[in-house]
Amino acid sequence: MKISLPKSPAELKFWLRHLDKILLNELIEYAKQYYRAILEQFDDTLAESRRHGLRIEHRRAVWYQTCLGPAYVRRRVYRDRKGQRRCLLDELMGMAKRNHITLTVKEVALYLATSMPYRRAAEVLRKTSAIELTHQTIHRLMGTVADPYLEGVGKELEWFLETGELGEGEGRRVAQLMVEADGVMLPLQREKEKRAEIKLGIAYEGWEEVSRDRYRTVNKTAYMAITGETEFWAGMTLKLQKKYDLASVTDTVVGGDGARWVKEGASYIGGRFQLDRYHLHRELTAAFGRDNEMKSQVWHACQRGDVETALRVVANANRQAKGDQAQRLARAYNYLKENATGLGDYRLALGERGKELRRTGAIEGNVDKFVARRMKNQGMSWRVKGIARLLCVRLLVFEGKLTEWLSAMISPAISASVPAKTARRLVNHLSFQEPEDWLQARLPALFGPHASHPWVKILRSLSEAQLI
């Protein structure tokens, strides 16, 4: 990297203020060259220890997209006995054809893409790091990572729906599970339908206090899909089976806003339905407005599970109401009647143990966290496939399994390997190199015609610095 010498106090001030970036770029350039040298040495080792039947065809250089930026690496291309071309270095690095991106870059790019639009993710990468990926590349990467995972989940779901058989899981045993579900509508483009509903479900074992009057769920499990109600609850059951011994769960509470598919889910997984208190309060507030006394009567009747009293109070109020208020009260009456099985507070039936539990309602925050922040209210419209891919990777990020899945995608059947003895010899060779040797070799500016310039002296002092 060529750095011009400051010629005025103003230029010197500007230069000093950007010295961190100047030095970082210089170090990145060195690291990129060293990265290339190491990989090319490994490519030599792979050529020496390759299996019989692999014939070297030629050496070709490609751009590896790394955290250091694009690195131009020369590696050998082989042809096997079947006539297929292979690149052992690419296989060792876990890279697919025409997709030479390191695992670390994939992880960082996908993490950003699950939190912001693809264009913005590419811009953030470009401005905050040396990574250079276009938004189209990130979009394709999302499909490359999500599609195999979704295919595997789809096959498991199909097998479960056909046979009813559940595989073995971790076998965690709990007595009670809280399950909540809700739906989110998203606009579509280039699809037959104009909107699609994302069904989101969470399950957790209880709550823990994080600060005064603030709680969080314990051991949360999430599942999202654009599918029918039967398929959704089957997928939710499979997700829970991988973690829990469902036979040990004696009490399951399914909370929701009263949607039909949520209530039917309670029957599907053998739980009892609990109408979410947030939606109940919202409906009663809309119906009674500022009449807190009437609203309180209905609320406490619902809490006790006294459906008849709650309906009677609403019906009496409706007879005396007119216009819009009468319509709102009629709607509230129907809402209470349709959700009669979930009106009573589930904690009352548990006696003393119920006093330690909290109301359902965690699903609202999770709808915002998993879906709304990234995919809603930003003027965006989606394809169904794009929604499924993004939801898949967002869940992998949330569960901390993205790195594990990226590594699992590397096919062990074709990946190259280095004999242990050869690998130790190569690692020892790299470890015993003196840092001063490659530093001097890779920073020619330190020993070139500008060696006496002040900025070169600063670089030299940094390169010669030692930790005490």
C-alpha positions in Angstrom: 0.0 0.0 0.0 1.5 3.4 -1.0 1.2 6.1 1.6 2.2 9.7 0.6 4.2 11.8 3.1 2.2 14.6 4.7 3.4 18.0 3.3 1.5 20.4 5.6 0.3 20.6 9.1 -3.3 20.1 7.9 -2.3 17.0 6.0 -0.4 15.7 9.0 -3.4 16.2 11.2 -5.6 14.3 8.7 -3.0 11.6 8.4 -2.7 11.1 12.2 -6.5 11.0 12.6 -6.7 8.1 10.1 -3.5 6.4 11.2 -5.4 3.5 12.7 -7.1 2.8 9.3 -3.8 3.2 7.4 -2.0 0.7 9.7 -5.0 -1.7 9.7 -5.0 -1.7 5.9 -1.3 -2.4 5.8 -1.6 -5.2 8.3 -4.5 -6.7 6.4 -2.5 -6.6 3.2 0.3 -8.5 4.9 -2.1 -11.0 6.5 -3.7 -11.6 3.1 -0.3 -12.5 1.5 0.5 -14.8 4.4 -2.9 -16.4 4.2 -2.3 -17.0 0.5 1.2 -18.5 1.2 -0.1 -20.9 3.8 -2.9 -22.2 1.5 -0.6 -22.7 -1.4 1.8 -24.7 0.9 -1.1 -26.8 1.9 -2.0 -27.3 -1.8 1.5 -28.5 -2.4 1.1 -31.0 0.5 -2.2 -32.2 -0.9 -0.6 -32.8 -4.2 2.1 -35.0 -2.6 -0.3 -37.0 -0.5 -3.2 -37.3 -2.9 -4.9 -40.6 -3.6 -4.1 -42.7 -6.6 -6.3 -42.0 -9.6 -6.2 -38.2 -9.2 -4.3 -36.6 -12.1 -3.1 -33.0 -11.9 -4.7 -31.1 -14.8 -3.5 -27.6 -14.2 -3.2 -24.8 -11.6 -5.8 -22.1 -11.5 -6.0 -19.0 -9.4 -9.4 -18.0 -7.9 -10.5 -15.3 -5.5 -11.2 -16.6 -2.0 -13.6 -14.3 -0.1 -12.1 -14.1 3.3 -12.3 -11.8 6.4 -9.2 -10.2 5.1 -10.9 -9.4 1.9 -10.5 -11.1 -1.5 -7.4 -13.3 -1.6 -6.0 -14.5 -4.9 -5.0 -18.1 -4.4 -3.4 -20.5 -6.9 -4.4 -24.1 -6.4 -4.3 -27.3 -8.4 -7.2 -28.8 -10.3 -7.4 -32.6 -10.6 -9.3 -35.1 -12.7 -10.3 -38.4 -11.1 -10.8 -41.8 -12.8 -14.4 -40.9 -13.6 -13.4 -37.9 -15.5 -14.7 -35.4 -12.9 -12.8 -32.4 -12.0 -11.9 -31.8 -8.3 -10.0 -29.2 -6.4 -8.6 -30.7 -3.2 -7.8 -27.4 -1.6 -11.4 -26.1 -2.1 -12.7 -29.3 -0.6 -10.4 -29.0 2.4 -11.6 -25.4 2.9 -15.3 -26.5 2.6 -15.9 -24.4 -0.5 -18.3 -25.3 -3.3 -17.8 -24.7 -7.0 -18.2 -21.1 -7.9 -18.7 -20.2 -4.3 -15.3 -19.6 -2.8 -16.3 -18.1 0.5 -14.8 -19.1 3.8 -17.0 -20.4 6.6 -16.3 -17.3 8.8 -17.4 -14.9 6.1 -20.5 -17.0 5.5 -21.4 -16.9 9.2 -20.9 -13.1 9.5 -22.8 -12.4 6.3 -25.7 -14.6 7.2 -25.9 -13.2 10.7 -26.2 -9.7 9.3 -28.7 -10.7 6.6 -31.0 -12.2 9.3 -31.1 -8.8 11.0 -31.3 -6.3 8.1 -32.0 -6.2 4.4 -29.5 -7.8 2.1 -28.3 -4.5 0.6 -27.7 -3.0 4.0 -25.9 -6.1 5.1 -23.5 -5.9 2.2 -23.0 -2.2 2.9 -22.3 -2.8 6.6 -19.7 -5.5 5.7 -18.0 -3.2 3.2 -17.8 -0.3 5.6 -16.8 -2.1 8.8 -14.5 -4.9 7.4 -12.5 -6.0 4.5 -15.2 -8.4 3.3 -16.5 -7.6 -0.2 -19.8 -9.4 -0.9 -22.7 -8.1 -3.1 -26.2 -8.3 -1.8 -27.0 -10.8 -4.6 -24.2 -13.0 -3.3 -25.6 -12.9 0.2 -29.1 -13.6 -1.1 -27.8 -16.7 -3.0 -25.8 -17.8 0.1 -29.0 -17.7 2.1 -30.6 -20.2 -0.3 -27.5 -22.4 -0.5 -27.5 -22.7 3.3 -31.2 -22.9 4.0 -32.4 -25.3 1.2 -30.6 -28.5 2.4 -31.8 -27.9 5.9 -35.4 -27.3 4.9 -35.3 -30.4 2.7 -34.2 -32.5 5.6 -36.8 -31.0 7.9 -39.5 -31.6 5.2 -38.5 -35.3 4.9 -38.7 -35.8 8.7 -42.1 -34.1 8.7 -43.5 -36.2 5.8 -42.3 -39.4 7.5 -43.9 -38.4 10.8 -47.2 -37.5 9.2 -47.3 -40.9 7.3 -46.2 -43.2 10.2 -46.6 -41.2 13.4 -43.2 -42.3 14.5 -41.0 -40.0 16.5 -37.2 -40.4 16.6 -35.0 -40.3 19.6 -34.0 -36.9 21.1 -32.1 -35.6 24.1 -34.8 -37.0 26.4 -35.0 -34.0 28.8 -37.7 -34.7 31.4 -40.0 -31.9 32.6 -43.5 -32.0 34.2 -44.9 -28.9 32.6 -44.5 -27.1 29.3 -45.8 -23.7 28.3 -46.6 -23.5 24.6 -47.7 -20.3 22.8 -48.5 -19.6 19.1 -49.4 -16.7 16.9 -49.5 -15.8 13.3 -48.0 -12.9 11.3 -49.2 -11.8 7.8 -46.6 -10.7 5.3 -47.2 -9.2 1.8 -46.1 -11.3 -1.2 -44.9 -10.5 -4.7 -45.0 -12.7 -7.8 -47.2 -15.2 -6.0 -50.8 -16.3 -6.6 -51.8 -15.0 -3.1 -51.2 -11.5 -2.0 -50.4 -12.3 1.6 -49.0 -15.3 3.6 -49.2 -16.1 7.2 -46.2 -17.1 9.2 -47.1 -19.4 12.1 -44.8 -19.0 15.0 -44.7 -21.3 18.1 -42.6 -21.2 21.2 -42.3 -23.6 24.1 -40.6 -23.0 27.5 -40.4 -24.6 30.9 -41.1 -21.5 33.0 -39.6 -18.1 33.9 -36.7 -16.7 35.7 -36.3 -13.2 37.1 -33.7 -11.0 35.5 -34.4 -7.8 37.4 -37.2 -6.4 39.4 -40.5 -7.2 37.7 -38.7 -8.4 34.6 -38.7 -12.1 33.6 -37.5 -14.2 30.8 -38.5 -17.6 29.6 -36.4 -20.7 30.5 -35.1 -23.1 27.8 -37.1 -21.6 25.0 -37.7 -23.6 21.8 -39.0 -21.9 18.7 -40.5 -23.1 15.5 -41.7 -21.1 12.4 -43.3 -22.2 9.2 -45.6 -21.1 6.3 -47.9 -24.1 6.3 -51.2 -25.5 7.3 -52.2 -26.0 10.9 -51.7 -29.8 10.9 -48.3 -29.6 9.4 -47.3 -26.8 11.8 -48.3 -28.7 14.9 -46.6 -31.8 13.6 -43.4 -29.8 13.0 -43.7 -28.3 16.5 -44.1 -31.7 18.0 -41.0 -33.0 16.1 -39.0 -30.0 17.3 -40.0 -30.6 20.9 -39.4 -34.4 20.6 -35.7 -33.7 19.8 -35.3 -31.9 23.1 -37.8 -33.5 25.5 -39.2 -36.8 26.6 -42.7 -35.9 25.8 -44.1 -38.9 27.7 -42.8 -37.2 30.9 -44.8 -34.0 30.3 -48.0 -34.2 32.4 -49.3 -30.7 31.9 -49.1 -28.6 28.7 -50.7 -25.2 28.5 -51.2 -23.8 25.0 -51.6 -20.0 24.9 -52.8 -17.9 22.0 -55.1 -15.1 20.8 -58.1 -17.3 20.1 -57.3 -18.2 16.5 -58.9 -21.5 15.5 -55.6 -23.2 14.5 -54.1 -22.3 17.9 -57.0 -23.9 19.8 -56.8 -27.0 17.6 -53.1 -27.2 18.4 -54.0 -27.7 22.0 -55.9 -30.8 21.1 -53.1 -32.0 18.8 -50.4 -31.9 21.4 -52.7 -32.9 24.3 -52.7 -29.6 26.2 -55.3 -27.2 27.5 -56.0 -23.9 25.8 -55.4 -20.6 27.6 -56.6 -17.4 26.0 -53.9 -14.8 26.1 -54.6 -12.1 28.7 -53.3 -9.3 26.5 -55.9 -10.0 23.8 -58.6 -10.5 26.3 -57.9 -7.1 27.9 -57.7 -5.5 24.5 -61.1 -6.9 23.5 -62.8 -5.8 26.7 -61.2 -2.3 26.5 -62.5 -1.9 23.0 -66.0 -3.0 24.1 -66.4 -1.0 27.3 -64.1 1.9 26.8 -63.8 4.0 30.0 -66.5 2.0 31.9 -63.9 0.4 34.1 -66.5 -1.0 36.5 -68.2 -3.1 33.9 -65.0 -4.1 32.4 -63.7 -5.2 35.8 -66.7 -7.4 36.4 -66.2 -9.3 33.1 -62.5 -9.5 33.6 -62.8 -11.1 37.0 -65.5 -13.5 35.8 -63.2 -14.6 33.0 -60.3 -15.1 35.4 -62.5 -17.4 37.6 -63.7 -19.3 34.5 -67.2 -18.1 35.1 -68.2 -17.9 31.5 -71.9 -17.6 32.1 -71.5 -14.5 34.3 -69.1 -12.8 31.8 -71.5 -13.4 28.9 -74.5 -12.2 30.9 -72.8 -8.9 31.8 -71.8 -8.3 28.2 -75.2 -9.1 26.9 -76.9 -6.8 29.4 -74.6 -4.0 28.5 -75.3 -4.6 24.8 -79.1 -4.2 25.2 -78.5 -0.7 26.5 -75.9 0.3 23.9 -76.4 1.9 20.5 -74.4 2.4 17.3 -70.7 1.5 17.3 -70.6 0.6 20.9 -73.3 -2.0 20.4 -71.3 -3.6 17.6 -68.2 -3.7 19.7 -70.0 -5.3 22.6 -71.6 -7.8 20.2 -68.1 -8.6 18.9 -66.8 -9.0 22.5 -69.7 -11.4 23.3 -68.9 -13.6 20.4 -65.2 -13.5 21.2 -65.8 -14.7 24.8 -68.2 -17.4 23.6 -65.8 -18.7 21.0 -62.9 -18.9 23.5 -64.9 -20.1 26.5 -62.6 -23.1 27.1 -59.6 -20.8 27.6 -61.1 -17.9 29.6 -60.3 -19.2 33.1 -56.8 -18.5 34.4 -55.0 -21.9 34.2 -53.1 -21.1 37.5 -56.3 -21.3 39.6 -56.6 -25.1 38.9 -53.1 -25.7 40.2 -53.6 -24.4 43.7 -50.5 -23.3 45.6 -48.2 -24.3 42.7 -50.1 -21.9 40.5 -49.1 -18.9 42.6 -45.5 -19.3 41.4 -46.4 -19.2 37.7 -47.0 -16.3 35.4 -49.5 -15.5 32.7 -49.0 -16.5 29.1 -48.1 -13.7 26.7 -44.5 -14.2 25.8 -45.4 -14.9 22.2 -46.0 -11.2 21.5 -42.4 -10.2 22.1 -41.2 -13.2 20.1 -43.3 -12.3 17.1 -41.5 -9.0 17.1 -38.1 -10.6 17.7 -38.3 -13.4 15.1 -40.4 -11.9 12.3 -41.6 -8.3 12.6 -38.2 -6.5 13.1 -36.7 -8.1 10.0 -39.6 -8.7 7.7 -42.5 -6.4 8.4 -43.3 -2.7 8.2 -40.2 -1.8 6.0 -42.0 -1.6 2.7 -40.8 -5.1 1.7 -42.7 -7.8 -0.1 -41.6 -11.4 -0.3 -41.6 -14.7 -2.2 -42.7 -17.7 -0.2 -39.4 -19.4 -0.7 -37.5 -16.4 0.4 -39.5 -16.2 3.7 -38.9 -19.9 4.4 -35.2 -19.5 3.8 -34.8 -16.5 6.0 -36.9 -18.0 8.8 -34.7 -21.1 8.7 -31.4 -19.2 9.0 -32.9 -16.9 11.7 -33.7 -19.9 13.8 -30.3 -21.4 13.3 -28.8 -18.1 14.5 -31.1 -17.9 17.5 -30.3 -21.5 18.5 -26.6 -21.0 18.0 -26.4 -23.8 15.4 -25.4 -21.8 12.3 -21.7 -22.6 12.6 -22.5 -26.3 13.2 -24.7 -26.5 10.2 -22.2 -24.7 7.9 -19.6 -27.2 8.9 -22.0 -30.1 8.5 -22.8 -29.0 4.9 -19.2 -30.0 3.9 -19.6 -33.4 2.4 -17.3 -36.0 4.1 -17.5 -38.2 1.0 -15.6 -35.9 -1.2 -13.7 -33.7 1.2 -9.9 -33.8 0.9 -7.8 -34.9 3.8 -4.1 -34.6 4.9 -2.3 -37.5 6.6 -1.7 -36.7 10.3 2.1 -37.0 10.0 2.2 -34.7 7.0 -0.1 -32.2 8.7 2.1 -32.1 11.8 5.2 -31.6 9.7 3.5 -28.7 7.8 2.2 -27.1 11.0 5.7 -27.3 12.6 7.2 -25.8 9.6 4.8 -22.8 9.8 5.2 -22.5 13.5 9.0 -22.3 13.5 9.2 -19.5 11.0 10.6 -16.3 12.5 8.0 -13.4 12.4 10.8 -10.9 11.4 11.5 -12.9 8.3 8.1 -12.8 6.7 7.4 -9.3 8.1 10.4 -7.9 6.3 9.6 -9.9 3.2 6.0 -8.8 3.1 6.4 -5.0 3.9 8.8 -3.8 1.3 8.0 -0.2 2.2 10.2 -0.7 5.4 13.3 -1.2 3.3 12.6 0.6 0.1 13.5 4.1 -1.1 11.1 5.7 1.5 12.8 3.9 4.5 13.9 7.2 6.0 10.5 8.9 5.9 8.7 9.5 9.2 5.6 7.3 8.4 7.9 4.4 7.5 9.8 4.8 10.8 6.5 4.5 12.6 5.6 1.3 10.8 9.1 -0.1 11.5 8.8 0.6 15.2 5.4 -1.1 15.3 6.8 -4.1 13.4 9.7 -4.4 15.8 7.6 -4.0 18.9 7.8 -6.8 21.5 5.5 -7.7 24.3 7.1 -7.3 27.8 
